[in-house]
Amino acid sequence: MSQPAPHEQVASTFDRWAENGRDSGMETEHADVVLQVVALMDVRPGQRILDLGCGNGWGTRLLAQAAPGATAVGIDVSPAMVARAEAAHTNTIRARYEVGRFETLEFRDKSFDRAFSVEALYYAVDLERALAEIARVLKAGGRVDFVLDFYRESPATEQWVELVGLPMHFLSIDEWIARLERAGFGTVRAERIVDRRGPGRGSSDPSDDPHLSEAMHRSGSLWLSALKSS
């Protein structure tokens, strides 16, 4: 029996996560760090934001409410995750959700002011092409903000490849910066954001979840911020 194509493998994995309710756990685990990052992003009124790997859309909705008139579009390769996002949506929020791949974004050139992603870019089947696509759909001077827990300076996360069962890009901070610069981004900043809830990220029993370990908490989440070159 042949193996599924890479995008289909990623989609089916996250379809299962959605069906098992793991999307709500991801929201809980990452909420504090994302709230810190969004507060520091200084989203401006009327900006249009692309959320890559939106899952159940919780981050997309947060971005759409970050400033008056802001709008957000979330994409995810998993149809089940997008269905969860649409089910949680309310018409009071300027957001929408689409099934899509990072490497072939179905948007016009220079159609977004910002791009955002939480715990998703390292699943890109072709990371170089994904970053090039993100640069293409951003306006000149547009900004990216990516939040990642899976990176080499957080060695406790290396086991995730085996746990998740998918190919993943385990890059160092310097390697992420170099990838962004090659894709046409400048003024790249890397900062580690520590969850204010401490080890366990608010869980009453983090003992069985390696995502919530004390070692991972000490490393912090990597926040990458960069501007598209003019």
SVG drawing of the C-alpha trace seen along z (x, -y; Angstrom):
<svg xmlns="http://www.w3.org/2000/svg" viewBox="-23 -52 46 54">
<polyline fill="none" stroke="black" stroke-width="0.4" points="0.0,0.0 1.5,-3.4 2.1,-6.1 -0.1,-9.2 1.4,-12.3 3.1,-14.6 0.3,-17.2 -2.3,-14.5 -0.4,-13.0 -0.3,-16.3 -4.0,-16.9 -5.1,-13.5 -3.0,-13.9 -4.7,-17.2 -8.1,-15.9 -7.7,-13.2 -6.6,-15.9 -9.7,-17.9 -11.9,-14.8 -10.3,-13.9 -10.7,-17.5 -7.0,-18.1 -7.5,-21.5 -8.9,-22.9 -5.9,-21.6 -3.6,-23.4 -5.5,-26.6 -5.2,-26.3 -1.5,-25.4 -0.4,-28.3 -2.9,-31.0 -0.7,-32.9 2.3,-33.2 0.1,-34.1 -1.6,-36.8 1.7,-38.3 2.9,-38.3 -0.3,-39.8 -0.1,-42.6 3.4,-43.3 2.6,-43.1 0.8,-46.5 -1.8,-45.5 -3.1,-48.7 -6.7,-49.6 -7.8,-48.2 -4.9,-45.8 -5.5,-42.5 -3.8,-39.6 -3.1,-36.0 -3.0,-33.3 -1.1,-30.2 -2.1,-26.9 -5.1,-28.4 -6.4,-25.2 -9.8,-25.9 -9.4,-29.6 -8.9,-30.8 -5.8,-32.8 -7.5,-34.1 -10.3,-35.5 -7.9,-37.0 -6.1,-38.8 -9.3,-40.1 -10.2,-41.7 -6.7,-43.2 -7.6,-46.6 -10.7,-48.4 -11.5,-47.3 -8.8,-44.6 -9.6,-41.5 -8.0,-38.1 -8.0,-35.1 -7.0,-31.7 -5.8,-28.8 -5.2,-25.2 -4.5,-22.1 -6.9,-20.1 -10.6,-20.3 -11.7,-19.1 -9.8,-22.0 -11.3,-24.5 -14.8,-23.1 -14.1,-23.5 -13.0,-27.1 -16.2,-27.8 -18.4,-26.3 -16.8,-28.5 -17.1,-31.7 -19.4,-34.6 -20.5,-37.2 -19.3,-40.0 -15.7,-39.1 -14.1,-40.0 -12.5,-36.6 -12.9,-33.7 -11.2,-30.4 -10.1,-28.4 -8.5,-25.0 -5.1,-25.7 -1.4,-24.8 1.4,-27.1 3.2,-26.5 0.3,-27.5 -1.5,-30.4 -4.7,-31.3 -4.4,-35.0 -3.3,-37.9 0.2,-39.4 0.6,-42.1 -2.9,-41.4 -2.0,-41.3 -0.4,-43.7 0.8,-40.9 1.3,-37.2 1.1,-35.3 1.5,-31.6 1.6,-29.6 3.2,-26.1 2.6,-25.4 5.5,-26.5 7.8,-23.6 5.2,-21.3 5.6,-22.9 6.3,-20.3 8.5,-22.8 9.6,-25.5 11.5,-27.6 8.5,-27.7 6.1,-28.4 8.2,-31.4 8.4,-32.7 4.6,-32.5 4.2,-34.4 6.5,-37.1 4.5,-37.2 1.1,-37.9 2.5,-40.5 2.7,-44.2 6.1,-45.9 7.0,-46.5 4.5,-43.9 5.4,-42.0 5.5,-38.4 5.2,-37.1 5.8,-33.4 5.6,-31.6 7.4,-28.2 8.1,-25.9 9.9,-23.3 13.4,-24.6 16.9,-23.4 17.5,-25.7 14.6,-24.0 16.1,-20.5 13.2,-19.0 11.0,-19.3 13.2,-17.2 11.1,-14.1 8.1,-15.6 9.0,-14.2 8.5,-10.7 5.4,-11.6 3.6,-13.4 4.8,-11.0 5.3,-13.7 8.4,-15.2 9.2,-18.5 11.8,-21.2 13.9,-21.2 15.9,-24.4 18.1,-26.6 17.3,-30.2 20.1,-31.2 18.8,-28.9 15.3,-30.3 16.7,-33.8 18.7,-32.8 15.6,-31.2 13.6,-34.4 16.4,-36.5 16.7,-34.3 12.9,-34.6 13.3,-38.4 12.7,-39.5 14.8,-41.9 15.0,-43.4 14.6,-39.9 14.2,-39.7 14.2,-36.6 12.9,-36.6 12.0,-33.9 8.6,-34.3 8.0,-32.5 4.5,-31.4 3.6,-33.4 1.6,-30.4 4.8,-28.5 5.6,-24.8 2.5,-23.0 0.9,-26.1 -2.1,-26.0 -2.6,-22.3 -3.5,-20.5 -1.6,-17.4 1.2,-18.0 3.1,-14.8 2.0,-12.9 2.3,-15.7 5.9,-16.5 4.6,-19.7 4.2,-21.0 7.5,-20.0 9.6,-22.2 12.6,-22.0 10.4,-23.3 9.1,-26.1 12.6,-27.2 13.5,-27.4 10.4,-29.5 8.6,-29.9 10.5,-31.4 8.9,-34.5 10.3,-35.5 9.4,-38.9 10.6,-40.3 9.6,-42.9 9.3,-42.2 11.9,-44.1 10.7,-46.9"/>
</svg>
